[in-house]
């Protein structure tokens, strides 16, 4: 799915979809956004999900210092992306 930024912004969905997408524990801690999109893709199918998901750019951004991610966490993300890809294949 061609997103510019999965980590930024709000994810809005109706109650029925939310209950299906959040009924199981997520594989990763930091990449739940990516996994959420994979769950939605699996549930609706590749063609239908493109019709249902809409990315809207932010009109304003305020940077907040103090990120909790370390270099080690950034490296872990690569492995976690692989875990998600394998799980939802």
C-alpha positions in Angstrom: 0.0 0.0 0.0 1.6 3.3 -1.1 1.6 5.4 2.1 4.0 8.2 2.7 4.0 7.9 6.5 2.2 5.1 8.4 3.4 6.4 11.9 2.0 9.9 11.7 -1.6 11.0 12.1 -4.8 9.4 13.3 -6.3 6.2 12.3 -10.1 6.5 12.1 -12.4 3.6 11.5 -15.9 2.5 12.5 -16.6 0.3 15.5 -17.2 -2.9 13.5 -13.8 -2.7 11.7 -12.0 -1.6 14.9 -13.4 -4.6 16.9 -12.1 -7.0 14.2 -8.7 -5.3 13.8 -7.9 -5.0 17.5 -9.3 -8.3 18.7 -5.8 -9.9 18.9 -2.5 -8.7 20.3 -0.1 -7.0 17.9 3.2 -8.7 17.0 5.3 -5.6 17.6 5.3 -2.6 19.9 6.4 0.2 17.7 5.1 -0.9 14.3 1.5 -1.5 15.2 0.4 1.0 12.5 2.0 -1.2 9.7 0.5 -4.3 11.2 -2.9 -2.7 11.4 -2.8 -1.9 7.7 -1.7 -5.5 7.0 -4.7 -6.8 9.0 -7.1 -4.5 7.1 -5.5 -5.7 3.8 -5.9 -9.3 4.8 -9.6 -8.7 5.9 -10.8 -6.8 2.9 -8.4 -7.9 0.2 -5.8 -5.9 -1.7 -8.2 -4.3 -4.2 -11.0 -3.4 -1.7 -8.6 -2.0 0.9 -7.3 0.6 -1.6 -10.8 2.0 -1.8 -11.3 2.0 1.9 -8.1 3.6 3.2 -7.4 7.3 2.5 -4.3 9.1 3.6 -4.7 12.8 4.3 -1.7 15.0 4.8 -1.3 17.1 7.9 -2.0 20.8 7.5 0.3 21.7 10.3 3.1 20.0 12.2 4.6 20.9 15.6 7.8 19.1 16.3 8.2 17.8 19.9 11.6 16.9 21.2 12.3 13.9 23.3 11.8 10.8 21.1 11.8 7.6 23.1 13.4 5.6 20.3 17.0 4.7 20.4 19.4 3.6 17.6 19.0 0.0 18.9 15.2 0.4 18.6 15.6 1.6 15.0 17.6 -1.5 14.1 15.0 -3.7 15.7 12.4 -2.2 13.4 13.9 -3.9 10.4 13.5 -7.4 12.0 10.0 -6.5 13.2 9.0 -5.5 9.7 10.2 -8.9 8.5 8.1 -10.6 11.2 5.0 -8.7 10.1 5.6 -9.5 6.4 6.1 -13.2 7.2 3.1 -13.4 9.5 0.7 -11.7 7.1 2.0 -13.3 3.9 
